[in-house]
Amino acid sequence: MEEQLLEQAIQIMLASETENEIFVEGILDLVQRILA
């Protein structure tokens, strides 16, 4: 399940980096907390 979240985060970043910068930063923060 965590792997799916990582894949979705990557897809979101690749799809629209500039539009969702804040959203992506939130995803990355969440990912870091999961992996921590």
Phi and psi in degrees as a GROMACS rama.xvg file:
@    title "Ramachandran Plot"
@    xaxis  label "Phi"
@    yaxis  label "Psi"
@TYPE xy
-64.3672  -36.5045  GLU-2
-62.8623  -37.0786  GLU-3
-64.554  -39.1878  GLN-4
-62.4242  -41.5009  LEU-5
-62.9039  -43.9309  LEU-6
-63.5766  -41.5269  GLU-7
-64.0885  -41.1609  GLN-8
-61.7502  -42.946  ALA-9
-63.8258  -43.4379  ILE-10
-62.4452  -40.3161  GLN-11
-63.3257  -43.5722  ILE-12
-62.6144  -41.8871  MET-13
-70.9431  -32.5446  LEU-14
-70.8547  -45.1215  ALA-15
-156.576  82.7043  SER-16
-63.9889  -45.8325  GLU-17
-75.2769  -36.066  THR-18
-69.4432  -35.6222  GLU-19
-118.157  37.2027  ASN-20
-56.9417  -47.1643  GLU-21
-64.6117  -42.9593  ILE-22
-62.8476  -42.9629  PHE-23
-64.0266  -40.7432  VAL-24
-61.5614  -37.6251  GLU-25
-64.3038  -41.8244  GLY-26
-62.2215  -45.6581  ILE-27
-63.3909  -38.3263  LEU-28
-63.0212  -43.2546  ASP-29
-62.3028  -43.7152  LEU-30
-60.9883  -43.3045  VAL-31
-62.8114  -37.0674  GLN-32
-67.6766  -37.9574  ARG-33
-65.2829  -42.219  ILE-34
-80.0207  -18.6251  LEU-35
